[in-house]
Amino acid sequence: MAESIKQKQTFAIQAPAALSVQLVGDFTHWQKTPVQLRKEAGGVWKTAVELAPGIHHYRFLVDGEWRDDPECTVRVPNPFGSQNSTRKVA
């Protein structure tokens, strides 16, 4: 069963003043089905999603503005003149 090979991946971003943070990427069809993050202590927003093996491209939407993942060092250019963060799932 293909579902069993998916692995839980945690995504987090520091945004203490934000009212809303969403995770969007190729695995959410970008803005079609964004994942809402929950605000935790210290202004860190977090979520965990199940991802299939492979390389996934993603970004954060913080109060409607595109943001890079500051923790991610591997980025690729996107068609909009900015960069997508990447997450490799083994």
C-alpha positions as CSV (number, residue, x, y, z in Angstrom):
1,M,0.0,0.0,0.0
2,A,1.5,3.3,-1.1
3,E,0.3,5.3,1.9
4,S,2.6,3.4,4.3
5,I,5.8,4.7,2.7
6,K,4.8,8.3,3.4
7,Q,6.9,9.9,6.2
8,K,5.8,12.6,8.7
9,Q,7.7,15.8,8.1
10,T,7.6,18.8,10.5
11,F,7.6,22.3,9.1
12,A,8.1,25.4,11.3
13,I,8.7,29.1,11.0
14,Q,9.3,31.9,13.5
15,A,6.6,34.6,13.0
16,P,5.5,36.0,16.4
17,A,3.5,38.8,15.0
18,A,1.6,36.7,12.3
19,L,-2.1,36.1,12.5
20,S,-2.0,33.3,9.9
21,V,0.7,31.0,8.6
22,Q,0.1,28.4,5.8
23,L,2.4,25.8,4.3
24,V,2.0,25.5,0.5
25,G,4.0,23.4,-2.0
26,D,3.8,20.9,-4.7
27,F,2.3,18.5,-2.2
28,T,-0.7,20.9,-1.6
29,H,-1.1,21.9,-5.2
30,W,0.3,25.2,-4.0
31,Q,-2.5,27.5,-2.9
32,K,-5.3,25.1,-3.8
33,T,-5.1,23.1,-0.5
34,P,-2.8,25.0,1.9
35,V,-1.9,23.5,5.3
36,Q,-2.6,25.8,8.3
37,L,0.1,25.9,10.9
38,R,-0.5,26.3,14.6
39,K,1.1,29.0,16.7
40,E,3.1,27.6,19.6
41,A,5.1,29.2,22.4
42,G,7.7,31.8,21.4
43,G,5.9,32.7,18.2
44,V,6.9,29.5,16.3
45,W,4.3,28.2,13.9
46,K,4.4,24.4,13.3
47,T,2.7,21.6,11.4
48,A,3.4,18.0,10.4
49,V,2.5,16.5,7.1
50,E,2.9,13.1,5.5
51,L,5.0,13.2,2.4
52,A,5.9,10.6,-0.1
53,P,9.6,9.9,-0.8
54,G,11.2,12.4,-3.2
55,I,12.1,16.1,-3.4
56,H,9.3,18.5,-2.5
57,H,9.2,22.2,-3.2
58,Y,7.4,24.5,-0.7
59,R,7.1,28.0,0.7
60,F,5.2,29.6,3.6
61,L,2.4,32.1,3.3
62,V,2.6,34.5,6.4
63,D,-0.5,36.7,6.6
64,G,-0.8,36.3,2.8
65,E,2.8,37.1,2.0
66,W,5.3,34.6,0.5
67,R,8.1,33.7,2.8
68,D,11.2,31.5,2.5
69,D,12.0,28.8,5.1
70,P,15.0,30.3,7.0
71,E,16.0,26.9,8.2
72,C,16.2,25.5,4.6
73,T,19.5,25.9,2.9
74,V,18.6,24.2,-0.4
75,R,16.5,26.4,-2.6
76,V,15.5,26.4,-6.3
77,P,14.4,29.3,-8.5
78,N,10.7,29.5,-9.2
79,P,8.9,31.1,-12.2
80,F,7.9,34.1,-10.1
81,G,11.5,35.5,-9.6
82,S,11.9,34.1,-6.1
83,Q,12.9,30.7,-4.7
84,N,11.2,27.6,-3.4
85,S,12.6,25.7,-0.4
86,T,13.2,22.0,-0.9
87,R,12.6,19.1,1.4
88,K,14.1,15.7,0.5
89,V,12.2,12.7,1.9
90,A,14.1,9.4,1.8
